[in-house]
Amino acid sequence: MQSYTIYGINGPVVTVKGGRGLAMMDMVNVGDEALIGEVVGVDGDTTTVQVYEETSGLMPGQKVVSQGAPMSILLGPGLLHNIFDGIARPLSVIADRSGPFIHRGINVPTLDLEKQWDTTVLVKEGDTLRPGDCYAQCPETTLITHRCLVPAGVSGKVTKVLPSGSYNVEETLVELTDRLGEVHALKLAQRWPIRTPRPMAERLPIHRPLITGQRIIDTLFPIGKGGAAAIPGPFGAGKTMTQHQLAKWSDADIIVYLGCGERGNEMTQALDEFSELLDPKSQQPLMNRTILIANTSNMPVAAREASVYTGMTIAEYYRDMGYHVALMADSTSRWAEALREISGRLEEMPAEEGFPAYLASRLAEFYERAGYVKTLEGKEGSVTVIGAVSPQGGDFSEPVTQNTKRYVRTFWGLDRALAYGRHFPSINWLTSYSEYIDDLKPWYDQNVSPKFMADRQRIFTLLQEEEQLLEIVKLIGSDVLPEDQKLVLDTARLIRVGFLQQNSYNIIDTYVPLEKQFRMMELILELYDGARKLLERSIPLSQLRATGIFDTLSKVKYEVPNDHQERFDGYHDQIQAALRQVDEANR
C-alpha cells in the first residue's frame, strides 16, 4: 500500500502532501495509530482527509496509508442484536478491549469473523446465478433468516460449492465463474461502500401504510411503507420517545435505530431500554430484529457525518432480502451540525446560518434512499425513514427543517405546549401533514373500512373548526357561542383527549390496531351526529352534557382491550340511550 505524508491538521481535517495517487472517497489510515479516515478533497498535489477519530497528537510528517477502496462496511449475519458506533465498529468488542472509552486506532471488524453459522447452501454446481440470486441462508436470530445474495455486478456459473454446514463469514461457500473466466468467491458476508445506494430492480409506488398503533399517526397523518417522515420539535417535546414507540410497535420486520449526535445519557437510556424490551408480536427480545448505531455528541464529528450512511446501507442490505425496514434517525439536525463543522474546517463558503451550500443535496441523498422496491431477486422490500429534527428554539423556519420538508411527504410537527400539558404524542394536528393519504386510501378501504378515510376527514375538520372557534372564545368567551359551535368545541375536546392523546404506559392504550381506531372514530361521530339532531329541535347541549356521555367516551381507550372489540357495541347502546333520555325529556 502506498503511503503519503501529513502536511497540516485542523481538527478532524488533515491535509496530505504528495497524494496524487489518492482518489475521492478513498479510505485511509492516518498517523502512527492508523486512525480511520476518508478522502474528501483532491487539489493537485494536496489531498484533504476527514478523520473519523480524535486527531489529538497527530503531527506533520506522519504517514497516511491508502486502502485503495471507498469507505465500506462488512455486511453479513451478526448485524442484528448488535450495537455499533458511527463507522460500524461493534461497541461491545471495543468495550472489552479498551474499557468504557473508545481508544484511538482500534481496528475492529464489524462482524465476528470466527462465529460459526448454521448455513444452508441453496445452489449446486452448474447453476447459473445472476445479481440478487440467493445462494445460501442461515438463521441470524430466532425472528430473522439471513439470506445471502449474489452481489451486484457478479454473475456466472457455479463451479464449486460447499455442502450445507457451519461456516464463518470469511469462508468461501460458492465459486462463480463468469464469461471471461474470472472466479468470484461468494461468502456469508460482503463489503459495500456506505455512500453508494444499493441497486434495485424497480422502485414501486407506495401503496400500504407503516402501521404504528399510534392513533394520530395511523389515522390523521399516516406514512407509507417505503416513505419518509420528519419529526421536528424543540427540546423536551418527545422526539426520542415518539421514535421509541414507533420502533417498538410499527409493523416493520427490522428496526435500524440511529442515534446521531444525541446526548450520551439519552443514548444510554435507549440502549438499556431496547435491550430489555420484548417484541410485542413474537414475545421475544426486540433486539432480535433491531440494530442500534450509537454516535453520541462527544464522539468525533466526522464519524457522526458518516453514521447516517452506515445506518442506511445496513437498512438497504436487509431490504434486498425482501424485508421491510424502518430506519429511525435521531437526529438529522446533529448530523447537519457535523456537516457545518467539517465545512468550516475545510474553509468552504457558508450558506444560511453557517450550514454548507450543499446541505439540501446531502439531505436529498439520504432521504431519497428510502423507498418501496422490487429487489434484484424479484421480491418486495422497503426502507422507511423517520428522521427527527431538532430546530433551535423550536423554530421550524431554520434551514434543516425547511430543507427536510422538501424531501419528505409526512411531517409530524411536535408542539412544546402539548408536551408540557402532558399530551402525548405531542404531534400538533394543525402544523402536521401527510401527502400519502390518496396513495393509501385504496388500502384502507380494502383492509379496514370504505368509511375510514371519510371519518378521518370529518375528525380533522372538527379539529380545524375548533381552532377557529378558540380564537373567538379568547375574545368573548364560550357562553355567547351558538349551540352548534359549542357542540364542535365539546366534540373536538373529546377527540383530543379521548382519541389523539395516547398513554404509552397503559397496556391497553400503548398500541391500538386500525380496526379499533376506526370504531373509536365511529363512536365520536355517532355522538356528534345525534347531538346535532337534538340541537335542530332547539334542545340545549347542556342537557346532553349532563348525561355524562362525553366523559364516558373519553375513557373508551382504556376500557376496550384490543382483543375484545365487541365491547364497542355497549358504547353504541349508551350513546343511543343518552340521546333518547334527552329527547324524551323534551317531548
Residue pairs with C-beta under 8 A, 6 or more apart in sequence:
1 65
1 66
1 67
1 68
2 21
2 65
2 66
3 63
3 64
3 65
3 66
4 16
4 17
4 18
4 19
4 21
4 22
4 47
4 63
4 64
4 65
4 66
5 16
5 17
5 18
5 60
5 61
5 62
5 63
5 64
6 14
6 15
6 16
6 30
6 31
6 58
6 59
6 60
6 61
6 62
6 63
6 64
7 15
7 16
7 17
7 46
7 60
8 14
8 15
8 60
9 15
9 55
9 58
9 59
9 60
10 345
11 55
11 341
11 345
12 50
12 51
12 52
12 55
12 300
12 301
12 302
12 342
12 345
13 48
13 49
13 50
13 51
13 342
13 345
13 346
14 30
14 37
14 48
14 49
14 50
14 51
14 55
14 58
14 64
15 46
15 47
15 48
15 49
16 22
16 46
16 47
16 48
16 49
16 64
17 45
17 46
17 47
18 45
19 39
19 42
19 45
19 46
19 47
19 64
20 44
20 45
21 66
22 28
22 39
22 42
22 47
22 66
23 39
23 42
24 39
24 40
24 41
24 42
25 38
25 39
25 40
25 70
25 71
25 193
25 195
26 38
26 39
26 66
26 67
26 68
26 69
26 70
27 36
27 37
27 38
27 66
27 67
27 69
27 70
27 71
27 72
28 36
28 37
28 38
28 39
28 49
28 64
28 65
28 66
28 67
29 35
29 36
29 37
29 64
29 65
29 67
30 36
30 37
30 49
30 51
30 55
30 58
30 62
30 64
31 57
31 58
31 59
31 62
31 63
31 64
32 62
32 63
33 57
33 104
33 105
34 65
34 105
34 107
35 51
35 52
35 53
35 55
35 58
35 104
35 105
36 51
36 52
36 53
36 87
36 107
37 49
37 50
37 51
37 52
37 64
37 302
38 49
38 50
38 52
38 70
38 71
38 302
38 306
39 47
39 48
39 49
40 48
40 49
40 50
40 342
40 346
41 47
41 48
41 346
42 48
48 346
49 64
50 302
50 305
50 342
51 58
51 300
51 302
52 86
52 87
52 300
52 302
52 303
52 306
53 104
53 105
53 300
53 303
54 104
54 300
69 191
69 193
70 193
70 195
70 196
71 87
71 193
71 194
71 195
71 306
72 191
72 192
72 193
72 194
73 87
73 88
73 110
73 191
73 192
73 194
73 310
73 313
73 314
74 88
74 109
74 110
74 111
74 169
74 189
74 190
74 191
75 110
75 189
75 190
75 191
75 192
75 313
75 314
75 317
76 111
76 146
76 148
76 169
76 187
76 188
76 189
76 190
77 111
77 117
77 138
77 140
77 146
77 169
77 188
77 189
78 110
78 111
78 112
78 115
78 140
78 169
79 110
79 111
79 140
79 291
79 314
79 317
80 140
80 141
80 144
80 254
80 287
80 288
80 289
80 290
80 291
81 141
81 285
81 287
81 288
81 290
82 90
82 92
82 291
82 292
83 90
83 91
83 92
83 271
83 292
83 293
83 294
84 90
84 91
84 110
84 291
84 292
84 293
84 294
84 310
85 91
85 94
85 102
85 293
85 294
85 295
85 299
85 303
85 307
86 260
86 293
86 295
86 299
86 303
86 304
86 306
86 307
86 310
87 303
87 306
87 307
87 310
88 110
88 293
88 310
88 314
89 106
89 108
89 110
90 108
90 110
91 102
91 294
93 108
94 102
94 106
94 108
97 103
97 106
97 108
98 106
102 299
111 169
111 189
112 169
113 168
113 169
113 170
114 168
115 168
115 169
116 166
116 167
116 168
117 138
117 140
117 146
117 166
117 167
117 168
117 169
117 188
118 138
118 139
118 165
118 166
119 136
119 137
119 138
119 164
119 165
119 166
119 167
119 173
119 188
120 136
120 137
120 138
120 164
121 135
121 136
121 161
121 162
121 163
121 164
121 173
121 174
122 134
122 135
122 136
122 137
123 129
123 133
123 135
123 136
123 158
123 161
123 174
124 158
124 161
125 158
125 159
125 160
125 161
126 157
126 158
127 157
127 158
128 155
128 156
128 157
128 158
129 135
129 150
129 155
129 156
129 157
129 158
129 174
129 176
130 150
130 155
130 376
131 149
131 150
131 151
131 152
131 153
131 154
131 155
131 199
131 376
132 149
132 150
132 152
132 201
132 320
132 375
132 376
132 377
132 378
133 149
133 150
133 376
133 377
134 147
134 148
134 149
134 150
134 377
135 148
135 149
135 150
135 158
135 173
135 174
135 186
136 147
136 148
136 173
136 174
136 186
136 188
137 145
137 146
137 147
137 148
138 145
138 146
138 148
138 188
139 145
139 146
140 146
141 288
141 289
142 282
142 284
142 288
143 279
143 282
143 284
143 288
143 289
144 253
144 254
144 288
144 289
144 318
144 323
146 188
146 321
147 321
147 322
148 173
148 186
148 187
148 188
149 320
149 321
149 376
149 377
150 176
150 186
151 190
152 198
152 199
152 376
154 176
154 178
154 184
154 186
155 176
155 178
156 176
156 177
156 178
156 179
156 184
157 176
157 177
158 174
158 175
158 176
159 175
159 176
159 177
159 183
160 174
160 175
161 173
161 174
161 175
162 171
162 172
162 173
162 174
167 173
167 188
168 188
169 187
169 188
169 189
170 187
170 189
171 187
171 188
172 185
172 186
172 187
173 186
173 187
173 188
174 185
174 186
175 183
175 184
175 185
175 186
176 183
176 184
176 185
176 186
177 183
177 184
178 184
192 198
192 313
192 317
194 306
194 309
194 310
194 312
194 313
195 309
197 316
197 369
198 313
198 316
198 317
198 319
198 320
199 376
200 320
200 371
200 373
200 374
200 375
200 376
201 373
201 374
201 375
201 376
201 378
202 373
202 374
203 371
203 372
203 373
203 374
204 226
204 371
204 372
204 373
204 374
204 380
205 372
205 439
206 224
206 225
206 226
206 227
206 372
206 436
206 439
206 440
207 224
207 372
207 439
207 440
207 442
207 443
208 224
208 225
208 440
208 443
209 218
209 222
209 223
209 224
209 225
209 436
209 440
209 443
209 444
210 222
210 223
210 224
210 225
210 227
210 250
210 251
210 252
210 324
210 326
210 384
211 218
211 250
211 251
211 513
211 514
212 218
212 223
212 245
212 246
212 249
212 250
212 251
213 245
213 249
213 250
213 510
213 511
213 512
213 513
214 242
214 245
214 246
214 249
214 425
214 502
214 512
215 499
215 500
215 502
215 512
215 517
215 520
216 425
216 427
216 429
216 500
216 502
217 223
217 246
217 412
217 425
217 427
218 512
218 514
218 517
219 456
219 459
219 499
219 517
219 521
220 429
220 432
220 434
220 456
220 459
220 460
220 500
221 410
221 411
221 412
221 427
221 429
221 432
221 433
221 434
222 410
222 434
222 436
222 437
222 440
223 229
223 384
223 386
223 409
223 410
223 434
223 436
224 372
224 384
224 409
224 436
224 439
224 440
225 252
225 324
225 372
225 382
225 384
226 370
226 371
226 372
226 373
226 382
226 383
226 384
227 370
227 372
227 384
227 385
227 408
227 409
227 410
227 436
228 367
228 370
228 384
228 385
228 386
228 387
228 407
228 408
228 409
228 410
229 384
229 385
229 386
229 387
229 408
229 409
229 410
229 411
229 412
230 332
230 386
230 387
230 388
230 389
230 401
230 404
230 405
230 408
230 410
230 411
230 412
231 239
231 242
231 243
231 386
231 387
231 388
231 389
231 412
231 414
232 239
232 388
232 389
232 390
232 391
232 396
232 401
232 404
232 411
232 412
232 413
232 414
233 239
233 388
233 389
233 390
233 391
233 394
233 413
233 414
233 415
233 416
233 419
233 426
234 390
234 391
234 393
234 394
234 414
234 416
235 390
236 416
236 419
236 420
237 394
237 414
237 415
237 416
237 418
237 419
237 426
238 414
238 419
238 424
238 425
238 426
239 330
239 331
239 388
239 389
239 390
239 414
240 262
240 266
240 270
240 330
240 388
241 424
241 425
241 504
242 412
242 414
242 425
242 427
243 257
243 328
243 330
243 386
243 388
244 270
244 273
245 425
245 504
245 510
246 326
246 328
246 386
247 255
247 257
247 274
247 286
247 290
247 326
247 328
248 277
248 280
248 286
249 280
249 510
249 511
250 326
251 324
252 324
252 325
252 326
252 384
253 289
253 318
253 323
253 324
253 325
254 289
254 290
254 291
254 315
254 318
254 323
254 324
254 325
254 326
255 286
255 289
255 290
255 291
255 325
255 326
255 328
256 290
256 291
256 293
256 311
256 314
256 315
256 325
256 326
256 327
256 328
257 270
257 274
257 290
257 291
257 292
257 293
257 328
257 330
258 293
258 295
258 307
258 308
258 311
258 327
258 328
258 329
258 330
259 266
259 267
259 270
259 292
259 293
259 294
259 295
259 296
259 330
260 293
260 295
260 304
260 307
260 308
260 329
260 330
260 331
260 332
260 334
260 335
261 295
261 296
261 297
261 304
261 331
261 333
261 334
261 335
261 337
261 338
262 296
262 297
262 330
262 331
262 334
263 296
263 297
264 296
264 297
264 298
267 294
267 296
270 292
271 292
271 294
274 286
274 287
274 290
274 292
275 285
275 287
277 285
277 286
277 287
278 284
278 285
278 286
279 285
279 286
279 288
279 289
280 511
282 288
291 311
291 314
293 307
293 310
293 311
293 314
295 303
295 304
295 307
297 334
301 337
301 338
301 341
301 342
302 338
302 342
304 334
304 335
304 338
305 335
305 338
305 339
305 342
307 335
308 329
308 332
308 335
308 366
309 366
311 327
311 329
312 327
312 366
312 369
312 383
312 385
315 325
315 327
315 383
316 325
316 369
316 383
318 325
318 381
319 325
319 373
319 375
319 381
319 382
319 383
320 375
320 376
320 377
320 381
321 375
321 379
321 381
322 375
322 377
322 379
322 380
322 381
323 381
324 381
324 382
324 384
325 381
325 382
325 383
325 384
326 383
326 384
326 386
327 370
327 383
327 384
327 385
327 386
328 386
328 388
329 335
329 366
329 385
329 386
329 387
329 388
330 387
330 388
331 387
331 388
331 389
331 390
332 363
332 366
332 387
332 388
332 389
332 400
332 404
333 388
333 389
333 390
333 391
333 400
334 390
336 355
336 359
336 363
336 399
336 400
339 355
339 356
339 359
339 362
340 350
340 354
340 355
340 356
343 350
343 355
343 356
344 350
344 354
348 356
348 357
349 357
350 356
350 357
351 357
351 359
351 399
352 399
353 398
353 399
355 399
355 400
359 399
359 400
359 403
360 403
360 406
363 400
363 403
363 404
363 406
363 407
364 406
364 407
366 385
366 387
367 385
367 387
367 404
367 407
367 408
368 407
369 383
369 385
370 382
370 383
370 384
370 385
371 382
371 383
372 380
372 381
372 382
373 380
373 381
373 382
374 380
375 381
385 408
387 404
387 408
389 400
389 401
389 404
391 398
391 400
391 401
392 398
394 416
395 401
396 402
396 413
396 431
405 411
409 434
409 435
409 436
410 433
410 434
410 435
410 436
411 431
411 432
411 433
411 434
412 425
412 427
412 432
413 427
413 428
413 431
413 432
414 425
414 426
414 427
414 428
415 426
415 427
415 428
415 431
416 426
418 424
418 426
418 427
418 428
419 426
423 496
423 500
423 501
424 501
424 502
424 503
424 504
425 502
427 500
429 460
429 463
429 500
430 463
430 464
430 467
437 453
441 453
444 452
444 453
444 514
445 452
445 453
447 514
448 514
448 515
448 518
449 518
451 518
451 522
452 514
452 518
452 521
455 518
455 521
455 522
455 525
456 521
458 525
459 495
459 499
459 521
459 524
459 525
462 488
462 491
462 492
462 495
462 528
463 492
463 495
463 496
465 488
465 492
466 488
466 489
466 492
466 493
469 481
469 485
469 488
469 489
470 489
472 481
473 481
473 489
478 486
478 489
481 489
483 535
483 540
483 541
484 532
484 535
486 541
487 528
487 531
487 532
487 535
487 541
490 541
490 545
490 550
491 524
491 527
491 528
491 531
493 550
494 524
494 527
494 550
494 553
494 554
495 524
497 554
498 520
498 524
498 553
498 554
498 555
498 556
498 557
499 520
499 521
499 524
499 557
502 509
502 510
502 512
502 557
503 509
503 510
503 557
503 558
504 510
506 558
508 557
508 558
508 559
508 560
508 561
508 562
509 557
509 558
511 562
512 520
512 557
512 562
513 562
515 565
516 560
516 562
516 565
519 565
519 568
520 556
520 557
523 553
523 556
523 568
523 571
523 572
523 575
524 553
526 572
526 575
527 549
527 550
527 553
527 575
530 575
530 576
530 579
531 541
531 544
531 579
533 579
534 541
534 543
534 544
534 579
534 582
534 583
535 541
537 586
539 582
539 583
539 586
543 582
543 585
543 586
544 550
544 578
544 579
544 582
547 578
547 581
547 582
548 578
549 574
549 575
549 578
552 571
552 574
553 571
553 575
556 568
556 571
559 567
560 567
560 568
560 571
561 567
